[in-house]
Amino acid sequence: MNGSWRIIAAATVVAASIASGFGQAVEQPVILVIDTEDMTLYRGDVTDAARLARDAGVTAPGSARTFQISYNFADIVAINGKPAKGLNSTFAGTLLLSTNPQSGQMIADFNGGAPILADWQILGTDGTWVGSLWGRGAAPPGKGYAILGGQGAFFGASGELRASGMTKPSRSASVAEDPANRRVHGGGKVQFTFYLYPKYRPSVDITPTGPSVFHADFSPVTAATPARAGEVLIAAARNLGPTRPDLLPPGSQPFKAEPVEVVNSPVAVTINGRDSEVINAVGWPGTSDLYRVDFRVPSGIAPGQANIQLTAAWIPGPEVKIPVQ
């Protein structure tokens, strides 16, 4: 056996041992696909402060210059195909990076664009603030930038973002243009893909006897007393995020009973992949890390073991099984 084959054989043994459970598995990211509209880049081409944001009409941007600051804004309209609201704000310094720069460009070891600071404020369809993500980066084209943290439902998250599609290019304007008319003048439609690693993922609480799913009288759902189609069940859940009205980081203080503290994030329950009606999702009074979710078993669910999955703030949790008759 020559040297190359020895290396391949050794690598095969190592890969097999990892697949068998030796070593740490790679955590799978949560993928959030965010659609934006009316994306407009306002180029910092005006030095007279009295002219900033005054022109009500459509403006043409001045030429891009090194060390110039630009501002990019876009409305969030959907997350993973479901309606949402919010705003993406990006601040970028114009630095045209080049391995072979022309006069006025920045010399570097790769060709690329400006370093940026980005903020994503994410709201539900009713305008309730859910959370924020922020990132920073300066990388070769197509490499995106890092997600460095978040607030609210995304407290402690990290990951990476990359542009994944464009149905309409971003519109460019001068900073002399009044941004109050951004939606009137229109802009780009761009889709972004987040590869997110949340600090916490929603889940149904698991006890030594199984998933914590109960009938209305708080008796557990078991093989002897299975759930029924149309029945409202109660699940004890974890990691659903902040509750209203304080929106404190989870675990900060026990949940109150009067009034109950409602989970601030959009919460969804699927059973065998089908959407279930969520009656309520609240912090379980007296605890600081347990939540109560009431949901209805959809009609037509086949008897047997049913898969239940919780999602909070578009972040899915692991599936658990309960018996259904």
C-alpha contacts under 8 A as a table, 3 or more apart, distances in Angstrom:
res1	aa1	res2	aa2	distance
1	M	5	W	6.11
1	M	6	R	6.50
2	N	5	W	5.56
2	N	6	R	6.39
3	G	6	R	5.10
3	G	7	I	6.40
4	S	7	I	5.22
4	S	8	I	6.38
5	W	8	I	5.00
5	W	9	A	6.02
6	R	9	A	5.15
6	R	10	A	6.10
7	I	10	A	5.16
7	I	11	A	6.09
8	I	11	A	5.06
8	I	12	T	6.18
9	A	12	T	5.09
9	A	13	V	6.43
10	A	13	V	5.19
10	A	14	V	6.36
11	A	14	V	5.09
11	A	15	A	6.10
12	T	15	A	5.11
12	T	16	A	6.10
13	V	16	A	5.13
13	V	17	S	6.24
14	V	17	S	5.17
14	V	18	I	6.31
15	A	18	I	5.18
15	A	19	A	6.17
16	A	19	A	5.08
16	A	20	S	6.17
17	S	20	S	5.03
17	S	21	G	6.66
17	S	22	F	5.65
18	I	21	G	5.30
18	I	22	F	4.69
18	I	23	G	5.65
18	I	24	Q	7.93
19	A	22	F	7.16
21	G	24	Q	7.67
21	G	25	A	7.88
28	Q	197	Y	7.78
29	P	159	G	7.98
29	P	195	Y	5.50
29	P	196	L	5.24
29	P	197	Y	5.24
30	V	194	F	7.79
30	V	195	Y	5.85
30	V	196	L	5.00
30	V	197	Y	6.24
30	V	198	P	7.59
30	V	315	I	6.50
30	V	316	P	7.54
31	I	193	T	6.77
31	I	194	F	5.56
31	I	195	Y	4.96
31	I	196	L	6.15
32	L	79	I	6.48
32	L	80	N	5.93
32	L	193	T	5.78
32	L	194	F	5.00
32	L	195	Y	6.78
32	L	196	L	7.32
32	L	314	W	7.36
33	V	79	I	5.57
33	V	80	N	4.96
33	V	81	G	7.61
33	V	191	Q	6.91
33	V	192	F	5.69
33	V	193	T	4.50
33	V	194	F	6.27
34	I	76	I	6.89
34	I	77	V	7.64
34	I	78	A	5.80
34	I	79	I	4.59
34	I	80	N	6.46
34	I	191	Q	5.70
34	I	192	F	5.18
34	I	193	T	6.34
34	I	194	F	7.79
35	D	76	I	5.98
35	D	77	V	5.76
35	D	78	A	5.15
35	D	79	I	6.42
35	D	189	K	7.37
35	D	190	V	6.16
35	D	191	Q	4.46
35	D	192	F	6.43
36	T	39	M	7.02
36	T	74	A	5.88
36	T	75	D	5.23
36	T	76	I	4.52
36	T	77	V	5.57
36	T	78	A	7.26
36	T	188	G	7.93
36	T	189	K	5.57
36	T	190	V	5.38
36	T	191	Q	6.06
37	E	74	A	5.77
37	E	75	D	5.26
37	E	76	I	6.67
37	E	77	V	6.84
37	E	187	G	6.73
37	E	188	G	5.79
37	E	189	K	4.44
37	E	190	V	6.64
38	D	73	F	7.93
38	D	74	A	5.55
38	D	75	D	6.33
38	D	170	S	7.56
38	D	171	R	7.98
38	D	182	R	6.90
38	D	183	R	5.87
38	D	186	G	4.91
38	D	187	G	3.76
38	D	188	G	5.06
38	D	189	K	6.32
39	M	72	N	7.02
39	M	73	F	5.54
39	M	74	A	4.08
39	M	75	D	6.97
39	M	170	S	5.16
39	M	171	R	6.48
39	M	186	G	7.56
39	M	187	G	4.68
39	M	188	G	4.49
39	M	189	K	6.42
39	M	190	V	7.50
40	T	72	N	5.64
40	T	73	F	5.56
40	T	74	A	6.53
40	T	170	S	5.49
40	T	171	R	4.72
40	T	172	S	5.71
40	T	173	A	7.12
40	T	182	R	7.23
40	T	186	G	7.83
40	T	187	G	5.36
40	T	188	G	6.70
41	L	70	S	6.78
41	L	71	Y	5.63
41	L	72	N	4.20
41	L	73	F	6.56
41	L	170	S	6.85
41	L	171	R	6.13
41	L	172	S	4.73
41	L	173	A	6.12
42	Y	61	P	7.45
42	Y	70	S	5.69
42	Y	71	Y	5.07
42	Y	72	N	6.10
42	Y	172	S	5.98
42	Y	173	A	4.84
42	Y	174	S	5.21
42	Y	175	V	5.11
42	Y	177	E	7.98
43	R	61	P	6.06
43	R	62	G	7.19
43	R	64	A	7.46
43	R	68	Q	7.83
43	R	69	I	6.81
43	R	70	S	4.50
43	R	71	Y	6.48
43	R	172	S	7.12
43	R	173	A	6.16
43	R	174	S	5.13
43	R	175	V	5.71
44	G	47	T	7.91
44	G	68	Q	6.07
44	G	69	I	5.24
44	G	70	S	5.15
44	G	71	Y	7.55
44	G	174	S	6.69
44	G	175	V	5.58
45	D	61	P	6.96
45	D	62	G	5.54
45	D	63	S	7.49
45	D	64	A	7.83
45	D	68	Q	7.51
45	D	174	S	6.27
45	D	175	V	6.57
46	V	49	A	7.50
46	V	51	R	7.31
46	V	52	L	7.14
46	V	174	S	7.58
46	V	175	V	6.57
46	V	176	A	6.76
48	D	51	R	5.69
48	D	52	L	7.17
49	A	52	L	5.39
51	R	54	R	5.80
51	R	55	D	7.89
51	R	176	A	5.58
52	L	175	V	5.81
52	L	176	A	4.47
52	L	177	E	7.12
52	L	178	D	7.75
53	A	175	V	5.97
53	A	176	A	4.65
53	A	177	E	4.80
53	A	178	D	4.02
53	A	179	P	6.39
54	R	176	A	5.74
54	R	177	E	5.86
54	R	178	D	5.18
55	D	58	V	7.72
55	D	59	T	7.57
55	D	176	A	5.75
55	D	177	E	4.51
55	D	178	D	5.29
56	A	177	E	6.17
56	A	178	D	5.29
56	A	181	N	6.96
57	G	177	E	6.79
57	G	178	D	7.61
58	V	173	A	7.31
58	V	177	E	6.76
58	V	185	H	6.72
59	T	173	A	5.35
59	T	174	S	5.78
59	T	176	A	7.51
59	T	177	E	5.93
60	A	172	S	7.18
60	A	173	A	5.18
60	A	174	S	5.85
61	P	172	S	6.27
61	P	173	A	4.56
61	P	174	S	4.18
61	P	175	V	7.80
62	G	174	S	6.62
64	A	68	Q	7.10
64	A	94	T	7.07
65	R	68	Q	5.55
65	R	94	T	6.50
65	R	95	L	7.92
65	R	104	G	7.67
66	T	93	G	7.81
66	T	94	T	5.14
66	T	95	L	5.11
66	T	96	L	6.78
66	T	104	G	6.37
66	T	105	Q	6.51
66	T	106	M	7.76
67	F	93	G	5.88
67	F	94	T	5.29
67	F	95	L	6.09
68	Q	93	G	5.68
68	Q	94	T	5.06
68	Q	95	L	7.85
69	I	91	F	7.12
69	I	92	A	5.74
69	I	93	G	4.51
69	I	94	T	5.99
70	S	91	F	5.93
70	S	92	A	5.26
70	S	93	G	6.28
70	S	94	T	7.11
71	Y	89	S	7.33
71	Y	90	T	5.83
71	Y	91	F	4.81
71	Y	92	A	6.45
72	N	88	N	7.87
72	N	89	S	5.82
72	N	90	T	4.94
72	N	91	F	6.41
72	N	92	A	7.97
73	F	87	L	7.03
73	F	88	N	5.58
73	F	89	S	4.78
73	F	90	T	6.43
74	A	87	L	5.83
74	A	88	N	5.20
74	A	89	S	6.90
75	D	85	K	7.05
75	D	86	G	5.84
75	D	87	L	4.73
75	D	88	N	6.35
76	I	79	I	7.98
76	I	84	A	6.58
76	I	85	K	5.02
76	I	86	G	4.74
76	I	87	L	5.49
76	I	88	N	6.89
76	I	122	I	7.42
77	V	83	P	5.83
77	V	84	A	5.07
77	V	85	K	5.16
77	V	86	G	7.23
78	A	81	G	5.66
78	A	82	K	5.17
78	A	83	P	4.25
78	A	84	A	4.64
78	A	85	K	6.96
79	I	82	K	5.34
79	I	83	P	6.43
79	I	84	A	6.17
79	I	314	W	7.55
80	N	314	W	7.60
83	P	124	G	7.97
83	P	125	T	6.39
84	A	122	I	7.57
84	A	123	L	6.23
84	A	124	G	5.18
84	A	125	T	4.91
85	K	122	I	6.19
85	K	123	L	4.84
85	K	124	G	5.80
85	K	125	T	5.79
85	K	127	G	6.77
86	G	120	W	7.35
86	G	121	Q	5.28
86	G	122	I	4.53
86	G	123	L	5.09
86	G	124	G	8.00
87	L	120	W	5.92
87	L	121	Q	5.28
87	L	122	I	6.79
88	N	118	A	7.22
88	N	119	D	5.76
88	N	120	W	4.56
88	N	121	Q	6.44
89	S	118	A	5.74
89	S	119	D	5.21
89	S	120	W	6.53
90	T	116	I	6.69
90	T	117	L	5.70
90	T	118	A	4.27
90	T	119	D	6.34
91	F	116	I	5.59
91	F	117	L	5.24
91	F	118	A	6.36
92	A	114	A	6.00
92	A	115	P	5.92
92	A	116	I	4.34
92	A	117	L	6.49
93	G	114	A	5.35
93	G	115	P	6.02
93	G	116	I	6.64
94	T	113	G	7.25
94	T	114	A	5.17
94	T	115	P	7.85
95	L	105	Q	6.81
95	L	106	M	6.17
95	L	113	G	6.03
95	L	114	A	4.73
95	L	115	P	7.51
96	L	105	Q	5.28
96	L	106	M	5.73
96	L	111	N	7.77
96	L	112	G	6.49
96	L	113	G	5.30
96	L	114	A	6.48
97	L	101	P	7.32
97	L	105	Q	6.36
97	L	106	M	4.84
97	L	107	I	5.80
97	L	108	A	5.74
97	L	110	F	6.81
97	L	111	N	5.10
97	L	112	G	5.02
97	L	113	G	5.85
97	L	114	A	7.48
98	S	101	P	4.93
98	S	105	Q	6.97
98	S	106	M	6.19
98	S	107	I	5.20
98	S	108	A	5.49
98	S	109	D	7.16
98	S	110	F	5.92
98	S	111	N	4.34
98	S	112	G	6.71
99	T	107	I	5.72
99	T	108	A	5.27
99	T	109	D	5.39
99	T	110	F	5.55
99	T	111	N	6.02
100	N	107	I	6.77
101	P	104	G	7.75
101	P	105	Q	5.31
101	P	106	M	6.31
101	P	107	I	5.55
102	Q	105	Q	5.61
108	A	111	N	7.14
110	F	140	P	6.55
111	N	140	P	6.05
111	N	141	P	7.70
112	G	138	A	7.69
112	G	139	A	6.32
112	G	140	P	4.58
112	G	141	P	5.55
113	G	138	A	6.79
113	G	139	A	7.21
113	G	140	P	7.11
113	G	141	P	7.14
114	A	138	A	5.98
115	P	136	R	7.35
115	P	137	G	5.55
115	P	138	A	4.27
115	P	139	A	7.82
116	I	136	R	5.59
116	I	137	G	5.63
116	I	138	A	6.54
117	L	134	W	7.60
117	L	135	G	6.03
117	L	136	R	4.74
117	L	137	G	7.11
118	A	134	W	5.48
118	A	135	G	5.16
118	A	136	R	6.19
119	D	132	S	7.14
119	D	133	L	5.95
119	D	134	W	4.40
119	D	135	G	6.59
120	W	132	S	5.36
120	W	133	L	5.05
120	W	134	W	6.03
121	Q	129	W	7.62
121	Q	131	G	6.26
121	Q	132	S	4.52
121	Q	133	L	6.76
122	I	129	W	6.26
122	I	130	V	5.69
122	I	131	G	5.48
122	I	132	S	5.75
123	L	126	D	7.70
123	L	127	G	5.50
123	L	128	T	5.34
123	L	129	W	4.38
123	L	130	V	5.03
123	L	131	G	7.07
124	G	127	G	5.34
124	G	128	T	5.29
124	G	129	W	6.54
124	G	130	V	6.45
124	G	265	S	7.80
124	G	266	P	7.03
125	T	128	T	7.34
128	T	264	N	7.84
130	V	152	G	6.15
130	V	153	A	6.02
130	V	264	N	6.45
130	V	265	S	5.49
130	V	266	P	7.93
130	V	313	A	7.23
131	G	150	G	7.12
131	G	151	Q	5.27
131	G	152	G	4.22
131	G	153	A	5.10
131	G	154	F	5.90
131	G	155	F	7.92
132	S	150	G	5.20
132	S	151	Q	5.15
132	S	152	G	6.64
132	S	153	A	7.73
132	S	154	F	6.48
133	L	147	I	6.92
133	L	148	L	7.74
133	L	149	G	5.97
133	L	150	G	4.29
133	L	151	Q	6.76
133	L	154	F	6.77
133	L	157	A	7.86
134	W	147	I	5.75
134	W	148	L	6.07
134	W	149	G	5.90
134	W	150	G	6.12
135	G	145	Y	6.65
135	G	146	A	5.35
135	G	147	I	4.19
135	G	148	L	5.17
135	G	149	G	7.24
136	R	145	Y	5.79
136	R	146	A	5.63
136	R	147	I	6.79
136	R	148	L	7.21
137	G	144	G	7.22
137	G	145	Y	4.44
137	G	146	A	6.01
138	A	144	G	7.99
138	A	145	Y	6.82
139	A	142	G	8.00
139	A	143	K	5.95
139	A	144	G	6.78
139	A	145	Y	7.07
140	P	143	K	5.88
141	P	144	G	7.36
142	G	162	R	6.88
142	G	163	A	7.26
143	K	162	R	6.45
144	G	160	E	7.08
144	G	161	L	5.42
144	G	162	R	4.33
144	G	163	A	6.78
145	Y	160	E	5.83
145	Y	161	L	5.57
145	Y	162	R	6.86
146	A	158	S	7.60
146	A	159	G	5.95
146	A	160	E	4.49
146	A	161	L	6.31
147	I	157	A	7.63
147	I	158	S	5.08
147	I	159	G	4.84
147	I	160	E	5.19
147	I	161	L	6.76
147	I	196	L	7.85
148	L	157	A	7.23
148	L	158	S	5.21
148	L	159	G	7.01
149	G	154	F	7.54
149	G	155	F	6.80
149	G	156	G	5.37
149	G	157	A	5.05
149	G	158	S	5.38
150	G	153	A	7.94
150	G	154	F	4.94
150	G	155	F	4.75
150	G	156	G	5.78
150	G	157	A	5.79
150	G	158	S	7.82
151	Q	154	F	5.18
151	Q	155	F	4.30
151	Q	156	G	7.27
152	G	155	F	5.43
152	G	241	G	7.07
152	G	242	P	6.31
152	G	247	L	6.93
152	G	248	L	7.83
152	G	249	P	7.06
153	A	240	L	7.76
153	A	241	G	5.18
153	A	242	P	6.50
153	A	265	S	6.52
153	A	313	A	6.36
154	F	157	A	5.44
154	F	198	P	6.69
154	F	199	K	7.82
155	F	198	P	7.80
155	F	199	K	7.07
155	F	249	P	7.46
156	G	198	P	6.72
156	G	199	K	5.32
157	A	196	L	6.84
157	A	197	Y	5.68
157	A	198	P	4.34
157	A	199	K	5.34
158	S	196	L	5.92
158	S	197	Y	5.27
158	S	198	P	6.51
158	S	199	K	7.93
159	G	194	F	7.26
159	G	195	Y	5.52
159	G	196	L	4.50
159	G	197	Y	5.50
160	E	194	F	5.88
160	E	195	Y	5.20
160	E	196	L	6.49
161	L	192	F	6.98
161	L	193	T	5.77
161	L	194	F	4.44
161	L	195	Y	6.14
162	R	192	F	5.92
162	R	193	T	5.47
162	R	194	F	6.58
163	A	190	V	7.57
163	A	191	Q	6.22
163	A	192	F	4.43
163	A	193	T	6.11
164	S	190	V	7.91
164	S	191	Q	5.67
164	S	192	F	5.23
164	S	193	T	5.92
165	G	190	V	5.89
165	G	191	Q	4.95
165	G	192	F	6.91
166	M	169	P	6.46
166	M	188	G	7.81
166	M	189	K	5.96
166	M	190	V	4.41
166	M	191	Q	6.06
167	T	188	G	7.58
167	T	189	K	5.54
167	T	190	V	6.36
168	K	187	G	7.65
168	K	188	G	4.73
168	K	189	K	4.82
168	K	190	V	6.81
169	P	187	G	7.32
169	P	188	G	4.59
169	P	189	K	6.54
169	P	190	V	7.35
170	S	187	G	5.45
170	S	188	G	3.78
170	S	189	K	6.94
170	S	190	V	7.67
171	R	186	G	7.65
171	R	187	G	4.81
171	R	188	G	5.86
173	A	177	E	6.81
174	S	177	E	5.66
175	V	178	D	7.64
178	D	181	N	6.10
178	D	182	R	7.62
179	P	182	R	5.09
180	A	183	R	7.78
181	N	184	V	5.07
181	N	185	H	6.17
182	R	185	H	5.33
182	R	186	G	5.95
182	R	187	G	7.48
183	R	186	G	4.89
183	R	187	G	7.41
198	P	201	R	6.49
200	Y	239	N	5.84
201	R	239	N	5.84
201	R	240	L	7.66
201	R	315	I	6.71
201	R	316	P	6.88
201	R	317	G	5.50
202	P	237	A	7.17
202	P	238	R	5.71
202	P	239	N	4.61
202	P	240	L	5.44
202	P	310	L	6.22
202	P	311	T	6.29
202	P	312	A	6.28
202	P	315	I	7.27
202	P	316	P	6.58
202	P	317	G	4.81
202	P	318	P	7.78
203	S	237	A	5.60
203	S	238	R	5.42
203	S	239	N	6.71
203	S	309	Q	7.57
203	S	310	L	6.06
203	S	317	G	5.14
203	S	318	P	6.19
203	S	319	E	7.94
204	V	211	P	6.46
204	V	212	S	6.61
204	V	213	V	7.91
204	V	235	A	6.60
204	V	236	A	6.00
204	V	237	A	4.34
204	V	238	R	6.35
204	V	309	Q	7.90
204	V	310	L	7.12
204	V	320	V	7.30
205	D	211	P	5.99
205	D	212	S	5.49
205	D	235	A	7.83
205	D	236	A	5.62
205	D	237	A	5.03
205	D	238	R	6.21
206	I	209	T	7.84
206	I	210	G	5.58
206	I	211	P	4.51
206	I	212	S	5.84
207	T	210	G	5.15
207	T	211	P	6.17
207	T	212	S	6.68
211	P	320	V	6.76
211	P	321	K	7.48
211	P	322	I	7.47
212	S	220	P	7.18
212	S	235	A	5.82
212	S	236	A	5.48
212	S	237	A	7.86
213	V	220	P	5.99
213	V	221	V	5.86
213	V	233	L	6.81
213	V	234	I	5.64
213	V	235	A	4.42
213	V	236	A	6.53
213	V	322	I	7.87
214	F	217	D	7.50
214	F	218	F	5.02
214	F	219	S	5.40
214	F	220	P	4.27
214	F	221	V	5.20
214	F	233	L	5.72
214	F	234	I	5.01
214	F	235	A	6.28
215	H	218	F	5.20
215	H	219	S	5.46
215	H	220	P	6.18
215	H	221	V	6.30
215	H	227	A	7.46
215	H	232	V	7.19
215	H	233	L	5.09
215	H	234	I	6.25
216	A	219	S	7.43
216	A	232	V	6.76
216	A	233	L	6.07
216	A	234	I	6.67
218	F	234	I	7.53
220	P	225	T	7.72
221	V	225	T	5.70
221	V	226	P	5.31
221	V	227	A	6.16
221	V	322	I	7.01
221	V	323	P	7.21
222	T	225	T	4.97
222	T	226	P	5.26
222	T	227	A	8.00
222	T	322	I	7.22
222	T	323	P	6.41
223	A	226	P	5.35
223	A	323	P	5.74
226	P	322	I	7.56
226	P	323	P	5.06
226	P	324	V	5.02
226	P	325	Q	5.91
227	A	231	E	6.91
227	A	233	L	7.75
227	A	297	V	7.78
227	A	322	I	7.68
227	A	323	P	6.28
227	A	324	V	4.60
227	A	325	Q	6.21
228	R	231	E	5.45
228	R	297	V	6.92
228	R	324	V	5.72
228	R	325	Q	5.54
229	A	296	R	7.98
229	A	297	V	5.12
229	A	298	P	5.72
229	A	299	S	4.90
229	A	300	G	6.71
229	A	301	I	6.32
229	A	324	V	7.56
229	A	325	Q	7.56
230	G	296	R	5.89
230	G	297	V	4.96
230	G	298	P	5.58
230	G	299	S	5.54
231	E	296	R	5.52
231	E	297	V	5.50
232	V	294	D	6.56
232	V	295	F	5.40
232	V	296	R	4.20
232	V	297	V	6.36
233	L	294	D	5.63
233	L	295	F	5.49
233	L	296	R	6.12
233	L	297	V	7.35
234	I	292	R	6.73
234	I	293	V	5.72
234	I	294	D	4.53
234	I	295	F	6.58
235	A	292	R	5.84
235	A	293	V	5.18
235	A	294	D	6.38
236	A	290	L	6.58
236	A	291	Y	5.66
236	A	292	R	5.02
236	A	293	V	6.56
237	A	240	L	7.43
237	A	290	L	5.79
237	A	291	Y	4.93
237	A	292	R	6.15
237	A	293	V	6.96
238	R	289	D	6.22
238	R	290	L	5.15
238	R	291	Y	5.91
239	N	250	P	7.71
239	N	289	D	7.08
239	N	290	L	7.66
240	L	263	V	6.88
240	L	265	S	7.31
240	L	267	V	7.76
240	L	291	Y	7.27
240	L	312	A	5.74
241	G	249	P	7.25
241	G	250	P	5.90
241	G	263	V	6.83
241	G	264	N	7.22
241	G	265	S	6.85
241	G	312	A	7.71
242	P	246	D	7.91
242	P	247	L	4.74
242	P	248	L	5.73
242	P	249	P	5.75
242	P	250	P	5.54
242	P	263	V	6.16
242	P	264	N	5.92
242	P	265	S	7.49
243	T	246	D	6.67
243	T	247	L	5.11
243	T	248	L	7.18
243	T	261	E	5.51
243	T	262	V	5.21
243	T	263	V	4.30
243	T	264	N	5.01
243	T	282	V	7.38
243	T	283	G	6.92
244	R	247	L	5.38
244	R	261	E	5.53
244	R	262	V	5.39
244	R	263	V	6.34
244	R	264	N	5.74
245	P	261	E	7.09
245	P	262	V	7.90
247	L	264	N	7.41
248	L	252	S	6.45
249	P	252	S	5.89
250	P	253	Q	7.73
250	P	288	S	6.94
250	P	289	D	6.58
251	G	254	P	7.16
251	G	288	S	4.78
251	G	289	D	5.57
252	S	288	S	7.02
253	Q	288	S	5.68
254	P	285	P	6.95
254	P	286	G	5.33
254	P	287	T	4.93
254	P	288	S	4.18
254	P	289	D	7.91
255	F	260	V	7.50
255	F	261	E	6.52
255	F	283	G	5.54
255	F	284	W	6.21
255	F	285	P	4.72
255	F	286	G	5.52
255	F	287	T	5.78
255	F	288	S	5.75
256	K	259	P	6.56
256	K	260	V	5.78
256	K	261	E	6.47
256	K	283	G	7.75
256	K	284	W	7.93
256	K	285	P	5.04
256	K	286	G	6.44
257	A	260	V	4.78
257	A	261	E	7.50
257	A	284	W	7.87
257	A	285	P	4.90
257	A	286	G	7.40
260	V	282	V	6.66
260	V	283	G	7.03
260	V	285	P	7.19
261	E	282	V	5.49
261	E	283	G	5.50
262	V	280	N	7.86
262	V	281	A	6.12
262	V	282	V	4.34
262	V	283	G	6.43
263	V	266	P	7.79
263	V	267	V	7.92
263	V	281	A	5.68
263	V	282	V	5.18
263	V	283	G	6.70
265	S	312	A	5.99
265	S	313	A	5.13
266	P	312	A	5.69
266	P	313	A	5.31
266	P	314	W	7.46
267	V	278	V	7.55
267	V	281	A	7.17
267	V	310	L	7.27
267	V	311	T	5.64
267	V	312	A	4.52
267	V	313	A	6.64
267	V	314	W	7.96
268	A	275	D	7.45
268	A	276	S	7.38
268	A	278	V	6.57
268	A	310	L	5.91
268	A	311	T	5.05
268	A	312	A	6.50
269	V	275	D	6.16
269	V	276	S	5.42
269	V	277	E	7.43
269	V	278	V	6.75
269	V	295	F	7.30
269	V	308	I	6.96
269	V	309	Q	5.72
269	V	310	L	4.80
269	V	311	T	6.35
270	T	273	G	5.25
270	T	274	R	5.02
270	T	275	D	4.53
270	T	276	S	5.37
270	T	307	N	7.93
270	T	308	I	5.73
270	T	309	Q	5.36
270	T	310	L	6.78
271	I	274	R	5.16
271	I	275	D	6.57
271	I	276	S	6.57
271	I	297	V	7.31
271	I	298	P	7.65
271	I	306	A	6.43
271	I	307	N	5.48
271	I	308	I	4.67
271	I	309	Q	6.70
272	N	301	I	7.88
272	N	306	A	5.81
272	N	307	N	4.96
272	N	308	I	6.54
273	G	307	N	7.68
274	R	298	P	7.59
275	D	298	P	7.65
276	S	295	F	6.41
276	S	296	R	5.80
276	S	297	V	6.19
276	S	298	P	5.86
277	E	295	F	5.52
277	E	296	R	5.30
277	E	297	V	7.68
277	E	298	P	7.68
278	V	281	A	7.50
278	V	293	V	7.31
278	V	294	D	6.06
278	V	295	F	4.38
278	V	296	R	6.65
279	I	293	V	7.47
279	I	294	D	5.21
279	I	295	F	5.33
279	I	296	R	7.41
280	N	292	R	7.83
280	N	293	V	5.72
280	N	294	D	5.40
280	N	295	F	7.33
281	A	291	Y	7.00
281	A	292	R	5.66
281	A	293	V	4.38
281	A	294	D	6.58
282	V	291	Y	5.63
282	V	292	R	5.35
282	V	293	V	6.62
283	G	287	T	7.62
283	G	288	S	7.67
283	G	289	D	7.80
283	G	290	L	6.31
283	G	291	Y	4.34
283	G	292	R	6.12
284	W	287	T	5.86
284	W	288	S	7.75
284	W	290	L	5.56
284	W	291	Y	4.66
284	W	292	R	5.50
287	T	290	L	5.90
297	V	301	I	7.69
298	P	301	I	6.30
301	I	324	V	7.77
302	A	324	V	7.50
302	A	325	Q	7.55
303	P	306	A	7.85
303	P	323	P	7.56
303	P	324	V	5.12
303	P	325	Q	4.50
304	G	323	P	5.51
304	G	324	V	5.29
304	G	325	Q	6.32
305	Q	321	K	5.89
305	Q	322	I	5.51
305	Q	323	P	4.57
305	Q	324	V	6.16
306	A	321	K	5.31
306	A	322	I	5.41
306	A	323	P	6.09
306	A	324	V	6.43
307	N	319	E	5.90
307	N	320	V	5.56
307	N	321	K	4.63
307	N	322	I	6.77
308	I	319	E	5.35
308	I	320	V	5.31
308	I	321	K	6.08
308	I	322	I	7.47
309	Q	316	P	7.15
309	Q	317	G	6.18
309	Q	318	P	6.19
309	Q	319	E	4.65
309	Q	320	V	6.69
310	L	316	P	6.04
310	L	317	G	5.52
310	L	318	P	7.51
310	L	319	E	7.61
311	T	314	W	5.84
311	T	315	I	5.30
311	T	316	P	4.21
311	T	317	G	5.96
312	A	315	I	5.28
312	A	316	P	6.61
